[in-house]
Amino acid sequence: MAVQGLPWTPHQRRHTSSIRADRAEGDETIKKLNVEQESFIRETEDLRQTIYEKELYLKAELIKKPPDIVIALSCQNEII
């Protein structure tokens, strides 16, 4: 039976250095993922801004009474 809070039983030996290595590896992975995420956000900023602008233009067209369906469909196709 495992001791509460420990992922192993008291009869299993788990060395502290092994636990530290696992934690360090996890920290390295988190840092790497954060760098990749920030890079992705920077690299796609222009694309996301363009999509946002097209969505606004489509919404503005659909609000018109009556909306121009040809223009609205054209805007929608550009977004998709």
N, C-alpha and C positions, 0 to 999 in steps of 0.2 A: 504494500500500500504506500502511495506517495505521501510525503509530508505536505501539508497545505502550503501552497505557494511555490513548491518545488516541482519541476517536471520529471523528477526521477525518484525512485524509492531510496531510502537510506542505505540499502545494501548495494546500490549502484554507485560507483565512484565517478564523480564528474569534477574534473579539475578546474580550478578557478581560471587558469590561463585559457582553457578552452571556452569558458563562458565569456571572458574578455574578448577573445578573438571573434566569437560570434557577434558580440555587441559592436565591435569595431567594424566588422564586415557590414553589418546592418547600417551603421552610421555612414559608411562610404557609399553604400547603395542609395541612401536617402539623399546625400549630397549630389551624387551623379544625376539622380532623377530630377532634383530641383534645378540643376544647371540645364538639363535637357528641356524641362518645362519652360524655363525663362527664355531659352533660345527659340523654342517653338512659338511662343507668344510674340516675341519680337519679329520673327520671320513671317508670321501670318497677319501682322497688324494691318497692312495695306489691304489685303484680301478681305479681312473681316470688316474694315471700314467701307470698302466698295459694296459688299453685300448689304451692310446696314443702310447705306445711301439708297440702293436699289429698292430695298424693302420699304423705306420711307416714301419713295417716289410711287411705288405701287399702292401703298395705303392712301396717299394723296389722290391718286387717280380713282381709286374705288370709292372714295368719299364723295366725289363729284356727283351731281344729279343731272342727268344720267351719266354714269361712268362710260368712258370710251373703252369698250370691251377689247378692241384690237390692241390698243396701247397697253391695257392692263395685262392681257395675255402675253404680249411681247416682254413686258417687265418681268412677269412671272417666269417666263422661259429663260430669261437672262440669269435669274436667281438660281434656278434649278440647274 
